[in-house]
C-alpha cells in the first residue's frame, strides 16, 4: 500500500486545523465576555462578590477589579 500525500493535502489539513482552533478560541473568548457581563449585572444589583464569583466561575480578583472599575 502506498500513501500519497501532496502539499495541497497538507495545506488543506493545516487550514482546517487552524480554522477549528480559531473557532474554539472565539467561543472561549465569547464565553468569557459573557461571564464578565453577567458579573457586571450582578454587581449592579449589589450582590456579594463571593456569590458573583460562585455563579460566574470568575476568579474573585476579577470580580473585585470589575467592581472597582464600575
N, C-alpha and C positions, 0 to 999 in steps of 0.2 A: 504494500500500500504506500503510495506516495502522497505526501502532503504538499500542497502548493499554495502558499500564502503570498499574495502580491503586496506591494507597497500600498496600493489603493485599499486593499482589505485592512491593512494595519492602520491606515489613516482613518478609515471609516470606523473601525473599532475604537480608536482613540477619541474620535469625535463623539461617539455615542457615550463613552465613559465620561468624558468631560461634560457633556450635556446633562447626564444623570447627576453628576456631582454638583453642577451648578444649580439644578432644580432642588436638590437636597439642601444646599446651603441657603437658598432663597426661602425655602419652607421653614428652616430653623430660625432665620432672621425674622421672618414674619411672626412666628410663634412667640419669639422673644419680645418683639414690639407689642404684640397683643397683651403679653403679661405686664409690660410697662404701663400700657394704657389702662388696664384693669386696676393696677396698683394706684395709679393717679386718681382714678374714680373713687376707689375705696378711701384714699387719703382725704378726698374732698368731702366724704361722708363722716370723717372724723374717726374712722375705725383704728384700733390699736395696731401698731407696727407688727407685733408678733402675729396677729390674725391675718394681716395682709401678706406677710411672709409665708404663712402656712397655706393660704388659699392660692397664691400665685407661684409658689416654689422659687421665688426670687431670693437671693441672699438678703439677710436682714440689713446689711450695709447698703445695698442698693435701694431698699425701701426707705432707709433713713436719708440717703442722698436725694431721692425724689422729693421727700418731704421738705428738705432744705431748699430745693430749687423751685418750689411752688410759687 
